[in-house]
Amino acid sequence: MKLTRKQVILEDLSNALKTATHEGHCRLGLLTSVDGTQLCSLVLDPTLGTAEYWETPLRNSYYRSLTAVLPETHWFERANWDLFGIIPNQHPRLKHLLLHEQYKRGFYPLRPQPLVHERAEDTDRQFHFLEVQGEGVYELPVGPIHAGVIEPGHFRFSCLGENILNLEIRLGYVHRGVEKRLTEIPWTKARFVAEAAASDTAAANALAHAIAIESLFELEVPARAQVLRTIALELERIAMHIIDIGGIGTDIGFLGFSTSMSRLRGKALGLAQLLSGSRFLRGFILPGGTKPVSAERLAAMLHTCQQLREDLKPVIAILEENLVATERMDSFGKVSRSLAREFGLVGVAARACGIEYDTRAHFCQGIYPKDAPPLSVEQNGDILSRTRVRIAELWRSLDLVEKLLSETCAGATSTTSSCIELPQQLPPDAVAAGIVEAFRGELIHLIVTGEKGQIRRYCIKDPSSNNWTALSIAIRNNLIADFPLCNKSFSLSYSGNDL
């Protein structure tokens, strides 16, 4: 998506964003910077399927925090402090998000020039947990190393008896410098790093990267490649929704169900391998198109997809028809619609709160928005609602993949390439974005080029960045035993946040 650029002065930024997002029909995609001397806002207009890139010059490294007016910016402002040294004065809960105590004071990895802060406390790397006080209140620390196969994250519970009063989440343990690395390598190699930002979202990351690069070149991708990209994106959604729904069964103690879902996820990954040669769809989507796929493979995929649907029907029915399972999820881990809007929730978490937003219905990606599937929306904002949204999306993704495979098989040539050669040099002084509905929600890749066509800034906004706050909200006033199930119902990415 080629972006419209706009200059907004700092004094007007807060009101302009509030007007566009709260009073208008736009939403804030991300808030970042290029080199620490400005704020860059990506304002999305789902109604028109367009976006604006707002540049706001900074006079120094301090500005008045936007969080009080726009709560959804609080996560972005914390990241900008770590990466650029930009201090949002009067931020209600300013603490480091990505860089821990072992990093040197004054180290801001995405700021080209050294920065000296006037106040010593602005370089303090200590993480200060919120302390909940009162008779009988105690803290329960969990992580960052966990007993299961899970990435590192620290959860600090403040509890009264078994009741959770507050949850503080500390991430950043797997920060790898992905965004900085993407500015250092040739853009022709960047796709390998971009799609590895979160390994369970390889297809969506690869697609967002490809869309951004193609937007810079104003390139139109062949229709066949758009269909294959859509199939890849939906296969990733199918595989991840299967394992996430199965994980709900694990945390309820419904082990027969979860074991069956894990087995069926293997069949979905087999579909991905038939399409791309990789069970995780690595290296399939690339700028200009996709790798070629033979008609024989597409025919085999269609048969396997139909078989997967039939295998899933009785297994998912076990969960939906079991009163013990549904009652265990009903009314637990709730997020209100109003808070979901304030904190900018996306994906399954948002649609479970009644928010009708899916980027497939608004922004160009694959065959979308023209042939976007119907929205799957629930109203209660609890674990059961999130599970029902996932199940509904699973069926709709299967419907779509079967339809596309049937049509593609009918008109396919066996090994026709679906990729276009691109120039070796990116356009200078340009900005573009790729917006994709990953299985977790709105995923954004933003690219800003310099005067010689080099990548000055590559920003990735994983949908988890919008939704981690919702987990802290949802678990309040629930029991400690509810946390694993609530956590699984959000299915957030540690590495997607800790880029």
WONORMO-V812808 format. One record per pair of residues at least 12 apart in sequence whose ideal C-beta (glycine too) atoms are under 7 Angstrom apart, sorted by the first residue. I is the first residue (numbers start at 1). J is the second residue. If there is no record, write none. Layout:
BEGIN
i,j
I,J
I,J
END
This chain:
BEGIN
i,j
1,51
1,211
1,215
1,363
1,364
1,432
1,433
1,434
1,435
2,215
2,218
2,432
3,51
3,52
3,53
3,431
3,432
3,433
4,52
4,53
5,53
5,55
5,431
6,52
6,53
6,54
7,55
8,54
8,56
9,56
10,56
10,58
10,63
13,39
13,56
14,66
14,69
17,41
17,66
17,70
18,69
18,70
20,43
21,70
25,45
25,47
26,43
26,44
26,45
27,44
27,46
27,344
28,41
28,43
28,70
28,72
28,73
28,344
29,42
29,43
29,44
29,51
29,444
29,461
30,42
30,76
30,444
30,446
30,459
30,461
31,73
31,76
32,76
32,80
32,459
33,80
33,84
33,86
34,448
34,456
34,457
35,111
35,112
36,84
36,85
36,86
36,108
36,111
36,115
37,57
37,58
38,55
38,56
38,57
38,58
39,56
39,58
40,53
40,54
40,55
41,54
42,433
42,444
42,446
46,357
46,362
49,362
49,363
49,364
49,369
51,433
53,431
58,86
61,85
61,86
61,87
61,115
61,117
62,87
62,89
63,88
63,89
64,89
64,90
65,77
65,88
65,89
65,90
65,91
66,88
67,88
67,91
67,92
68,90
68,92
71,342
71,343
72,342
72,343
72,344
74,91
74,93
75,465
75,469
77,91
78,94
78,95
78,97
79,97
79,98
81,94
82,96
82,97
82,98
82,99
83,98
83,108
83,109
83,110
84,108
84,110
84,111
85,108
85,111
85,115
85,117
87,122
95,127
95,128
96,125
96,127
97,171
97,172
98,172
98,175
98,498
99,125
99,172
99,175
100,125
100,172
101,125
101,126
103,125
105,123
105,125
106,123
109,177
109,180
110,179
110,180
127,170
129,156
129,168
130,166
130,168
132,158
132,165
132,166
136,160
137,158
137,160
137,165
138,159
139,156
139,157
139,158
140,157
140,159
140,480
141,154
141,156
142,155
142,157
143,155
144,173
151,174
151,494
151,495
152,173
152,174
152,494
153,169
153,170
153,171
153,173
153,494
154,170
155,167
155,169
156,168
157,480
159,480
162,479
162,480
163,477
163,479
164,475
164,476
164,477
164,478
164,480
165,476
166,476
167,472
167,475
169,468
169,471
169,472
171,494
171,497
171,498
172,498
173,498
174,494
174,495
174,498
175,498
176,499
178,193
178,197
178,460
178,499
179,458
179,459
179,460
179,499
181,193
182,194
182,455
182,458
183,455
183,456
183,457
183,458
187,426
187,455
188,424
190,209
191,206
191,209
191,286
191,287
194,206
194,209
194,445
195,209
195,282
197,460
197,496
197,499
198,462
198,493
198,495
198,496
199,280
200,240
201,438
201,443
201,496
202,280
202,281
202,282
203,232
203,233
203,236
203,281
203,285
204,233
204,236
204,436
204,438
204,443
205,443
206,285
207,229
207,233
207,285
207,365
207,434
207,436
208,434
208,435
208,436
208,443
208,444
208,445
209,434
209,445
210,285
210,286
210,287
210,434
211,365
211,434
212,432
212,433
212,434
212,445
212,447
213,287
214,287
214,288
215,432
216,426
216,427
216,430
216,432
216,447
217,422
217,423
217,427
219,288
219,420
221,288
221,289
222,289
222,418
224,418
225,289
225,290
225,418
225,419
226,366
226,367
227,367
227,404
227,408
228,290
228,293
228,418
229,285
229,290
229,366
230,366
230,367
230,404
231,275
231,401
231,404
231,405
232,275
232,276
232,281
232,284
232,285
233,366
234,397
234,400
234,401
235,268
235,271
235,272
235,275
235,281
235,401
236,281
236,439
237,393
237,397
237,439
238,268
238,394
238,397
238,398
239,265
239,268
239,269
239,272
240,439
241,390
241,393
241,394
241,439
242,261
242,264
242,265
242,268
242,394
243,261
243,262
243,265
244,390
244,491
245,261
245,387
245,390
245,391
246,258
246,261
246,262
246,265
247,488
248,387
248,485
248,488
248,489
249,261
249,319
251,484
251,485
251,488
252,325
252,328
252,485
254,319
254,325
257,315
257,318
257,319
260,315
261,315
264,308
264,311
264,312
264,315
267,304
267,308
267,311
268,308
270,304
271,301
271,304
271,305
274,297
274,300
274,301
274,304
275,293
275,297
275,301
276,291
286,419
287,422
288,419
288,420
288,421
288,422
289,418
289,419
289,420
290,418
290,419
292,415
292,416
292,417
292,418
294,414
294,415
295,409
295,412
295,414
298,405
298,408
298,409
298,412
299,409
301,405
302,402
302,405
302,406
302,409
305,398
305,401
305,402
305,405
306,402
309,398
316,391
326,384
329,382
329,383
329,384
329,387
330,382
330,384
331,382
332,382
332,383
332,478
332,482
332,486
333,382
333,383
333,474
333,475
333,478
333,482
333,486
333,489
334,380
334,381
334,382
334,474
335,353
335,381
335,470
335,473
335,474
336,381
337,353
337,354
337,355
337,381
339,473
340,353
340,355
340,381
340,470
341,355
343,469
343,470
344,466
345,466
345,467
345,470
346,441
346,442
346,463
346,466
346,467
347,440
347,441
347,442
347,463
348,386
348,389
348,390
348,441
349,386
349,467
349,470
349,490
350,441
351,375
351,376
351,377
351,378
351,389
352,378
352,381
352,385
352,386
352,389
353,381
354,377
354,379
356,375
356,377
358,375
358,437
359,435
359,436
359,437
359,442
360,372
360,373
360,437
361,375
363,435
365,435
365,436
365,437
373,396
373,400
374,396
376,389
376,392
376,393
376,396
383,485
383,486
383,489
386,489
387,489
425,453
426,449
426,453
426,455
427,449
427,453
428,449
428,450
428,451
428,452
428,453
429,449
429,450
429,451
430,449
431,447
431,448
432,447
433,445
433,446
438,463
440,463
440,464
440,491
440,493
441,463
441,466
442,463
443,461
443,462
443,463
444,461
445,460
446,459
460,499
462,493
462,496
462,497
464,492
464,493
464,496
464,497
465,497
467,490
467,492
468,492
468,497
470,490
471,486
471,487
471,490
471,492
474,486
END
